[in-house]
Amino acid sequence: MMIEEWLKWAKKQIAALDAELIALAVFTPKEADRSWLATHDVVKITTKMQEKADEMVQKRASGVPLAYILGEKEFYGRRFEVNSDVLIPRPETETLIDLICELPLPKQPSFLEIGTGSGCIAVTLALEYPQSYVLATDVSVKALDVAYQNDIIHEGRVEFIQSNLLREVQPDEGHFDVLVANLPYVDPAWEWLDQKSLSHEPSRALYVKQDGGLALYHRLFKELRLRQGRGGFGVDYVVVEADPCQHAALIQMAERQGLIALKTQGFGITFERRQRYQAWQRMRKLVDVETRLAEANNQDNNH
């Protein structure tokens, strides 16, 4: 069978793009792109290749996400390995990286990620900030195995520990410029939720029944408030992901625990520690006063 014939059959079973991506993974050289398929459509495939590709098509037709079938997913322009032990990285999560990149961080920032999953956020931060220190946690050992593998594939700079939220993060870990988290926040009671489309992903990494899906964030914010300043532990900014329908409740929840919302964008929210925010506000007022006084003095001298 030629590639052209196989694609014609496969596109009747699943979406055309999915069929092409499977063909790309099985039939082509490693660095080839989809254009290779068009220029090599009469290339014959082996029986072994066809059997492997057919099996992948059957899985996709049964509803298994393509990322799990291919074993990888792109995030922020890089490929990350994934399996059913971790959530599939999503485009909306890339907003968290964008929000962090807008912050006034030092040249050697420190990041703490809670609930790293595949490690795509932690590894991306390590790559975007080559002089940074990145500590990432997850409660799942299997997820940490995937994250560790992705870190090795890219640069191997992230430190990983198993922890339920902040429980195992030691006070002597010190100060972090940014805490980032994409915790489970999907409320299974949402009327619009298509649970079937999520059925192959780990439910523990998706669903939270309490507080409208925000119970884990409530715990995280509370733990963070209790830990701030103890043993040198501290966080300046917090960047998290939640459904936009939850943002108002999440902002109120965070404010009660000493965090001020700075910006919302897509699914992401940036918070700043209240004491730091207020200190900056006071400093800005002083600078404004000094600037106005200097301008007034200049005007008097000119007259």
N, C-alpha and C positions, 0 to 999 in steps of 0.2 A: 504494500500500500504506500502511496505517496502522501506527503504532508498535505497537499491540496485536498485529496480525497478524505483524509482523516478530519481535517478542519470542517469540511462540508457536513460530515456526519455529526461531529461534536457540536456544531452550532445549532443543530436541530434539538439537541438535548439540553443545552445550557446557554447562557448569554454569550454572544459572540466574543466580547472582550475576555471573558473568563476562559473560553476555549483557546483563544490566542495565547493567553498567559500560560496556560498549561502546556501548550505546544512549545512555547518559548523555553519553559523549564525543562522539558523532556527531550526535545528534538534538536535543539540548537547548541552551538558553542556557548561557553559560560558568559562571555561579554556581549553576546549578540542582543539586538533589540528587535522590536516587532517588524521593522522593515526587512530584516533577514528572512522572515517567513514569506514575504511577497516575492523576494528575488530567488528563493530556493524552494518554491512550492512543488516542484516536480522531484525533489529529493526523496528517495525511498527510505522508509523507516523500518527498523528491525521488528521482529515479532515481540521481542522483549520490551522495546520502547512502546509499542502499541499497547501491550497489555498494561504497562504502567500508566500510560496516559488514559486508557479506558477506565481503569480503576479510579483515577482522580476525577474523571468526569462523573462517574457514578456517585462518588462522595458528594461532589458539588450539587448534583441533581437532587440528592437527598437532603440538602440544606446545610451541609458542613461549610463553614466560611472558607473562602478561597485562601485566606492567609494561613489557616491551619493546614490546608492541603499542601500549599507550597512551602510552608514552614518559615515564612518570613513576611514582613510588612515594612513599608517605607515610613519613616518618621523624620521630619525636618531634613529631608534630602538624603537620609542614610537608611540603609537596610538593617532591620533587627530581626533576629530569630524569635519565633513565637511558637507556642504549642498550647494545648488546652488547659495548661496550668496557669496561664496568664491571660489577661484581657488583650484584645487586639488593639494596638495603638491607633488612635483616631485623629483625623485632621484637626478637630476642635481642641484637642489637647495641646497642639502646637502653639496655641495662643498663650499658654503658660510661659513658654520660652520667650515669646515676643514681649510679654509683660515684664519679665525679669530683665530682659535686655534694655528696657527703658529706664530701669532704676539707676540712681547715682551710686554705683558700687565701686569699691576700691579696685586697684589693679590685681590684687590677689584675693578675690572674694571667697567666702566659705558658704557652702550650701548644705542643707539638710533636707533630704526627701523622705517623707513618711509614706509607706505603701508603694514601693517602687515598681512592683509587678515585673514587667519585662526589662526594666531598667532604662527604658528609652529616654525618660526625662533626665535622670541622673547622668547617663553617659553623654547625652547631648550637651548638658551644661559643662561637663568636663572638657568636651571638645570645643565648645564655643568660648570657654574661658580657660585657656591652657595653663594658667598659673593658679587655678583655683584648687581648693580642697573640697571634695564632695563625699559626704557620708549618706548612704541610702539604707533604709530599713524596710522590712516586710515581715509580717507575721507568718507567712508561708515559706517553708524551706524549699519547696518545689519551685516557687516563683523566684526565690533568691538564686537557685541553680541556673535558671534561664537568664536572669539579670547578670550574673557573674560571667556566663558564657558570652553575652553581648558585650560586656565590658572588655573581655579579653580580645574579642574579634576587632574591636576598635582601638583602644589604647591601653586598657588595663590600669586606669587611674582611680577608679571609684572604690571606696571602702564600704563593705556591706556588713550589716549585722541583723540578726533576727530580733525583732522587737514588736510588741503589741503597742502601737502608737509610740509614746515617748518612754515607755517603761524601762527599756534596756539602754536608753541613751544616757550615758553617765554624765553627771554634772561637770566632770573635768574635761568633757569634750570641748567645753569653752563656748565662745561666741560664734554665732552664725549670722551672716548678713541676710540670708534668705532661707526660710522654711517653705518648701513647696510640697503640695499634696494633691493627689487626685484619688481621694478615698471613695469607697462605695457610697453612692448617693441616690440610686434609683429606687423610687418608692413603688413597690409592686402593685399598689392600689391605683396608680395613675390610669385613668380611663383610656388614654391614647397609646398606652404602652403595648408594643408588639413583642410579647415575651417569646414567641416562637423564633423570631429572628435572633434572639440572644441565647437560645437554649443550649448552644454548644459551648458557651463561654462560662467560666467558673462563677457560679451564682454568689459565692462568698465575696467575690470582688466587684459585684454589681449592686446587690440589693440590701437595703436597710429599711426595716418596717417602722421603726420608731422616729418620732419628730419629723414626719413627712420626708424621711430619707436622710435627715441631717444629724442623726444621733451620733455618728462617729466624729463628725466635725465638732459637735458640741463637746464631746469628750476631749478631743484634741485641743480645742481652745482653752478649756478649763485646765487641762494638764499643763499647757504652756504658761498660763497665768500663774499657776502655783510654782512652776519651776523657774520663772524669770528671776535672775539675780542670785539664785542659790548656787554656791560653789563656782561662780563665774559663768554659769550657763545663761545664755541670752539670745534673743532673736530680734532683728530690726524689722524685717519685712516678712509677711506671710502671703503666699500666692497659692490660690486653690481653684479647683474646678468644681462646678455644680451646674445643674440645669438652670437656665435663666429664670424659670418660674420659682426657683428657690432663693434667688439672690436677695430679695428684700428681707426674708426671714433669716438668712445666713448673716447678713450685715448686722441686723439687730442682735443676733446671738453673739457675734464677734465683738460688738461694742460693749456688751455686758462683761466681756472677759478682757477688756483693755486694748482692743484693736480698733483702729479707725480705717474705714474704707477709703482708698484713694482713687481707684478706677475699676470699672467693669468693662469687659470687652469679650463679646461672644459668651463662652461658658466660663471665662476666667474672672477672678476678682483679686485685686492687690490690696493688702492691708498694711498699715504701719503701726508699730507699737505706740500706744497713746502718749507715753512720757516723751518718747523721741519726737513724735509729731508736734506736741505742744512746745517742746524746747526749740524746734525749728521755727515754729510760728512766732515765738517770742523773739528769736534772733532776727527774723525777717522784719518784725516791727521796729526793733532797735535800729536796724540798718536803714529802714525807710525814714525814721526820725532823723538819724544822722545825715542822711542824704538831703532831706528837706532843709535842715539847719545849714548845711554847707552851701546849698543853693541860695538860701536867704542871705548868708554872709557874703557870697560872691556878688549878689545884686546890690547890697549895701556898699560894698567896696567900689563897685562900678559907678555908683552915684557919687 
